[in-house]
């Protein structure tokens, strides 16, 4: 119970930044409207005192009212000026400016209503009621700020005018403050719930997006996601310098399934996924693009000989795979294609890589063959092929 009560007043850390931004956006328009109304009403009141009143500024009462009208008009102008000057400032600072304006406007209404009551104890508290309810409806504040704001306004009002308030006005004042506080607390809590729900929905969407990109058995990228990864690398190849596409195909995988069973085959596929992650931890992407076929995208791939060395390291690591303590004869062949120039498409380098894989298979399996792509596949010139044997 205590934890729930504490959470009611607290903005969760994970949505704190979003809450401040949400409050800023909601309050910005409300405060512009409020300031516009203030300019209109207080300009009229200033004109009324100066030109439409018989006494003008000759009486103390008119001078007090005139000062109050001018003070509110200037407070609105200062707020709008500060808001414009700080439009690029941190959200928390801009929120403080908003909150300062809200507190100033509310205390101003307390002051003028108290002065009305001092002049006439039978006057109503409608000015205060209108201000408090208006701010509660249109201004979003964290719960602690709401409690402080409305509590302060009520305390100041009762301190200054409590002795001259009628029972009816005192009751109206108390009930209105409680209602305004309840509205503000509910609004703040509703905003927190909405932001939490939005965050949860965003997390679910991200998870779904990841699931749509993943191969369910190995957790690697699926074929479509891997192709998109390589295409992004190709678009950025001038910055990256070079990229390489490697295709890894398990040798005699059907034999493993037939001899040890499909559970062993599934285990071998997962082992390959783990070896790929270990050997190519710096890869831009690793995917499973077929039943027993995997692919790796490397950025800043280095020389073809370096790619061959990494391929050999993968084959050695994968060759140690054991099932129930016995070696299963796991092996693979690798085809690779390095690209150092813009303009190549995924389909082009995939065909070249697949050709290298096919040659590795034909020349005895368990090998890594690399080509350096520098021309369209139809042209053999400019394409260097290296072969490595374990």
N, C-alpha and C positions, 0 to 999 in steps of 0.2 A: 504493500500500500504506500509506504514511504517512497519507494522507488518511482511508482507511478506519479505521485504528487510532485516529486522532484523533476521528472521528465516533462510534466505539464508546463513548468516554467522555463525549461531549458530548450535551447535550439541545438539539435544534434550537430556535432562537429562536422560530420560528413556533408551536411547541407547548409552549413553556416554561410558560406560565400553566396550560394544561390538564394538564400533567404534575404540577405542584404540587398542583392541585386533586384529581387522580386519586389521588396519594399520600396526601393528607390523608384522603380518604374511605376508602381501603383500610386505612390505619393506625389510623384512629379506633376502629373496632370491635375490631381486634386488641389495641390498647392498653387498651381498656376491659376486655376479657376477661383480659388479662395482669394488670392491676391488681386485678381481682376475685380472681383466683387468688392473687396476692400477699397480699391482705388475709386471705384464708382461711388460707393456709399459715403466714404469719408471725404471725398472731394465735395459732394453735395452738402455734407454736414459743415465743412469748413466754410463754404460759400454761404450757407444759411446763417452761421454765426456772424460772419463778417458783414454781410449785405442784407440779409433778410430779417435780422433781429434788430429791434429798436435800440437796444442797449449796446450792441456791438461788443467790443472788448472792454467796455467801461466797467463791467461788473466782474467780481471774482468768480462767480459761478460760470459765466460765459468763457472766461479765460481758462478755467480748469477744463471745461468741455473741449475748448479749442485745442488746448495742449494734448489732451487725450486723443483727439481725432488726428492731429498732426503726428503724434507718436506712432499710431498704428499705420498711418500712411507711409511714414518713413521706414518702419520695420519691414513692411512688405517690399518696399523698394530695395532695401539693403539685402533682403533674402534673395530677390531675383538677380541682383547684381552679383552676389556671392556665388549663386548657383551657376551663373554664366562663366564667371572667372574660374570656377573649380570643376568645370564639366569634364576635364581630363584627369581629375584627382582620383585617389583611391575611393572605392565605394563607401568604406567606413567613414571617411571624412565627409563625403557628400551627405551621408545619412545623418551625421551630427548636425550639419547645417539645416537639414530638413527638421530634425527633432528640435533644434533650438528655435526655429520659426514656429513650430506647433506649440511649444511651451510658452513662447512669448505671446502668441495670439490668444491662447487660453487665459493666461494671467491678465492680459489686457481686458478681456471680457469680465473677469472677476472684479478687476479694479473699477470699471465703469458701472457695473451692477451694484457694487458695494456703495459707490458714491451716490447712486440713485436712491438707495435705501437710507443713507444718512440724511439725504434731503427730505425723503418721504418714507418713513418706516412702513407705510402701507403699500409701497410699490411692490411689484412682482419680481420674481427671480427668472423671468423668461429669457433675459439676455444670456445668463449663465446656462440655462437649460438648452437653449438653441446651440450655443457654442460647443458644449460638452457632447451632446448627441451628434452634432454634425461632424466633429472630429472623430468620434468613435466609429461612425459609419464610413467615412471617407479616408481615414488615415490608418495605415497598418504599422503597428509597433510591436516589438517583442513584449512578452507578458510582463517582465520586470519593469520595462519603461512605462507600460500602461498603468501598472499599479502605482508607480511613483508619480506619474503625471496627474492622474485623476485624484489620487490621494492628496497630493500637494495642493491642487486647486481647491478641493473641498476643505482642507485644513485652513488654508489662507482665508477662504470665504467665511468660515465659521469663526475664525479668530478675529477678523475685522468687523463682522456684522452679526455674529451669533446672538449678541445681547439684544439686538433690536429686531430680530426676525420673529415673525408671527409663527405660531405652531404649524400652520398650513405651509408657509414658505420653507420652514425647516424640514418638514416632511418631504416636500417636493424636491428640495435640494438633495436630501439624503437618497431618496429613491432614484432620482435622475443620475446621481453619481454611480450608484450601484449598477443601474442598467447600462450606463455608458461603459463602465469597466467590464461588465459581462460581455457586451458586444465586442469590445476591443480584444478581450482575451479569447473569445470564440473565433474571431477573425484571424488572430495570430496563430491559434492552434490549427485552424483549417488550412492556413497557408503552409504550416509545417507538414501536415498530413499530405497535402497535395504534392509538395516537393519531394517527400519521402516516396510517395507512390510513383512520381515521375522518375525518380532515381532508380527504383526497383524495376520499372518498365524498361528503362534504358539498359540496365544490367541484363535483364532477360533478353532484350533485343541483341545486345552484344554477344551473349552466350549462344543465342540461336544463330547469329551470323557466323560465329566461330564453328558451331556444329555443321553448318552448311558448307563450310570450307574444309572440314576435316574428314579424313578417311576414318570410319568408325572403328576399324580393327586395330590400326596402328597409331592413330592420333596425329599422323602426318597430314599435310595438305592433300586434298583430293586432286584429281586431274585438272578440273576447271580452275580451281584456286591456284594451283601451281603454274598453269599457263599464264594466268593474270599476273602472277609474281614476276615471271620471266619477262613478260611484255613491259612491265613497269621498269625493269632493269634495262631493257633495250632502249626505252625512251630516254633514259638518263645515262647512256653509255659514255657520252662525252665527258661527264663529270667523273664517272667511275673509272674510266680508262680502258677497262676490259671486263668482260664477263665470260663465264663458261657454263655450259649446260652438260651435265653428265647423266647418262642413263645406265642404271644398274639392273641387270637381269640375273636371277638365280639360275645356276647351272643344274640341270637334272632334278628340278624341284618335284616333278611327277614321281620320280624314283623315291624321293624322301617320303612323299605322301603314301605311296603304295607299300613301302617297306615298314614304315613306323606308324602310319595312320595319320588322319587329318589333324588330330590334336597336336601331334608333333609338327605338322606343316604349319599350323597356326602359330605355334611357338617360334618356329624358325623365322616366320615373317616378322614377328614382334622383335626377335633378336636383331634382325637386319635393321629395323627401324631404330633400335637403340644404338647399334654400331654406327649408323649414319649420323645420328645426333652427336655421338662422341667424336667421330673422326672429322666431321664437318660442322663443328660447333659455331663457326663463323659464317655459315651459309646464309644467303639471303632467303632461301626457301628450300625445304625438303618435302617431297611428295611421294605418294604411292599412285602411280598412273596406270597400273594394270594389276592383274592378279598377283604375279610375282615380279613385277617391274617397278623400279623406284627411280626417282630423278632428284638431282641436286642442282641448284642455281648458285653460282659463286660470283661475288663481286671482287674486282681487283684480283683476278684469277692468277696472275703471274705467268711464268713461262709454261709452255706445254709440258716440259720435263717435270715441273713442280706438280702439275695436275696428275701426271703419271705416278709420281711418288705418293701422292695422297690416295690415289686409287689403289696402289699396292698395299698401303697401310690398311685400307678398308678390307681388302681381300684377306690379308693376314688375320685381322681381328675377327672377321666373320668365320674364317676357317676353324676357329677354336670352339664353335658352337657345339654344345653337348645336350643330349636328351636323356634324362635319368642317369646321368653320369657317363654316358657313352657318346663318343663322337658320331655325328650323323653325316659326316662328309659334306658339310655345307660349303658351297663355293659359288662364285659369281663371276660374271664378265661385265666389263665396263666399256662404254663408248662415250667419248667426250668431244665437244666442239668449243673452241675459244673464239670469241668475237672481239675485235678491237676497233671496229668502225661503226658509225651510225648507218642506218638504212636497212639492216637485216631484219627479217620478220621472224616470228617464232616458228612458223612452219618451215622456213628455210633452214634454220639452225637445228630444228628437231630432225629434219630429214638427214642432215649431215651427221648428226649424233647417232641416229639410228643406223646409218650406214657403217659408222665405226663400230657399233655394237655387233652388227651382223658379221663384220670381218673378224672381230675378236672371237665370235662363236665359231666361225668357219676354220680359224687357225688354231683350234685346240681348246678353246674356252679357258676360263681362269686367267684372262688377260685384260689389259687396259690399253685401248687405242685412242689416240687424240688427233684431231685435225685442227689446224689453225685457219679459221674461215676468213677469207679476204676477198671473195668473189662469189657471184651467184653460183648455185650448185651445178649448173650446166657446164661451167668452165672449170677445168681441172687446174689451170695455172693459178698460182697464188695460194694453193691449198697444200699445206705441209702435213704429213702424217707421221706420227711417231708410234712405235709399238713397244710395249713393255711386257716381259714375261716374268712370272714369279719363279 
